Amino acid sequence: AIDRQVLARYRAAGTDWQSYFKMSRLPNFNTHRRHKVQGQTDILPQVVEKGEYLVSPEAEAYYTIALKKYGRQFDISWEALVNDSMGAFADIPQRFADAAINSMHRAATATYSSAAGPNVLLYGAPITDIDGQTVTNLGSLPLTIANLETTLELMAAQTDVWGNPIIVRGVHLVVPPALEFTARQILTSSVKMWVDITGGVTATPYPTNNVVSQLGIQLHVDPWLPIVDQTNYDNYTWYVFGEPSLGAAVEFAFLSGYEDPEVCMKASDKVTVGGGSLSPFSGDFATDNVFYRVRHVFGTTQLDPRFTYAQVATS
């Protein structure tokens, strides 16, 4: 007797990354622009009696995004399907769907990360935005309560091209799996310790409220980060993103009307002697092969660097 089992497939990582991406739909494969207009929101100048209203300076630049098509074909012989008493090939459509989920997730991660660490198209110390202003959104702090507070303060201090403050709320913390427990401790602990050394050389720790846990920061553990990032610091690099509705640093787009992956089979080119159609599972005329195919269309791009911050720690 032969004991045979079909093992369960690996589970796809999921799509929680969509929370900190600007999600959109594009009508075609052309390159599309995301225009960024600066001006009209700076401080109004005083107008004296019978004075002239001056024209506010205005500038315009744009980011670009385009869709790409991804897919795969799988064929299996009719004999293999007949012999598949365990149903080993019954879940091919679901495996293709999982492949599409993984492909989207990896593409999303590669938008802000790269083999050399945080993507240089989005992060720098400083990086020049398309509006010509330099933005610093890259540091080297390890993940701690104090360093997360510092990072949020740095994001909140960002300004527009005219030097006016903008609303940046860092509500999405993205970490690799190696930092998951550290991040959860930071976001759930009600207290933190601070040290008072003013009374003498002996440092005395005191508890105080951990206000970070009250900010409603969402934690995202990205398993693709140590895959995309090939540096020695992949397990210590963490990211903060602002709420996309207030300002987006990254965008992910689908082809309009094709937001879900297309998983299909090739219709059999055989017919019965009487002219009737046959099931796709009967295979094609020439080889009896059965064909599956998956197709998905999406694209990504980097947007405003003010709405994200990366910290590359060495430990």
C-alpha positions, 0 to 999 in steps of 0.5 A, a space after each residue: 500500500 502506498 500512502 499518498 497525500 496532497 499538501 496544502 498550498 502556501 498561503 498568500 500574504 494578503 493585501 493590507 498594503 493597500 491601506 497606505 497606497 493611493 489606489 486608483 484605476 487607469 483606462 488604458 496602457 498609456 502613461 498617465 500624469 499625476 499633476 502637482 500644482 503648487 501655489 494659491 494656498 500660501 499666506 495671503 498678502 495684505 491689500 491696502 486701500 484701493 491697492 491692486 490684488 497681486 497674482 500669486 506665483 504658481 508652478 506645476 509638475 507631474 509624476 507619471 504612472 503606467 500599467 503593465 501586463 503580467 501572466 502565466 500559462 499552465 498546461 497539463 495532459 488529459 491523462 494526468 487529469 484522469 490519473 489525478 485521483 487525489 485532486 492535486 491539480 484541482 486548485 490550479 485556479 486558486 494557485 493562479 489567484 495567489 500568484 496574482 496576489 503575490 505579484 501585486 504585493 511584491 510590486 507594491 513593496 518594490 515601489 518603496 524598497 529595493 535591493 539596495 534598501 529604501 528606494 532612491 526614487 522616494 527616499 533621500 537625505 535629502 531627495 529632490 521632489 518634482 517641485 524642486 524642493 529638497 526633502 529629507 525622509 531617510 534616517 538611521 534610527 532603530 525602532 524604539 518608542 522614542 525613535 518612532 516619536 522622533 520620526 513622526 515629529 520629522 514628518 509633521 515638520 514637512 512643508 510645501 514648496 512655499 515653506 508652509 506647513 502641511 498636514 502629515 499624519 504618520 498612521 501606517 508603520 511598515 516593518 519586516 517580520 523580524 521587527 513585528 514583536 518590537 513594533 507590537 510592543 511599541 504600539 500596545 504598551 501603555 507606559 514607557 520608561 524615562 531616565 532622570 539624571 538631574 538629581 545625581 549621577 545615578 540614573 533612575 528610570 520612571 514610568 510615563 504614558 506612552 502616547 504613541 499607543 494612543 495615536 491609532 497607528 496601524 501596523 503592517 508586517 511586510 514579508 516581502 521586505 527582506 526579499 526585495 531588500 538585499 542589504 545586511 540591514 533588511 531586518 532592521 529597516 522600517 517605514 512610516 507612511 501618512 494617510 493616503 487621503 491626506 497625501 500619498 507617497 506611493 500609488 498602485 493602479 489597476 486597469 479599469 474594469 480589470 481590478 481582479 486577475 483573470 483566470 481562465 481555461 482554453 476552450 477545446 477545439 474539438 467537437 463531437 461527430 455531431 458538431 457539439 462542443 466538448 468540455 475544456 477538460 477534454 483537451 485540445 485536438 492535437 495533443 489532448 492538453 488542457 490549458 490554464 492561464 492567468 492575467 493581471 494588469 497593474 502599475 505603481 509609482 512614487 509620489 510625494 516624498 513628504 508623506 513617508 519616512 524610512 529608517 535604516 538601522 544597523 541592529 
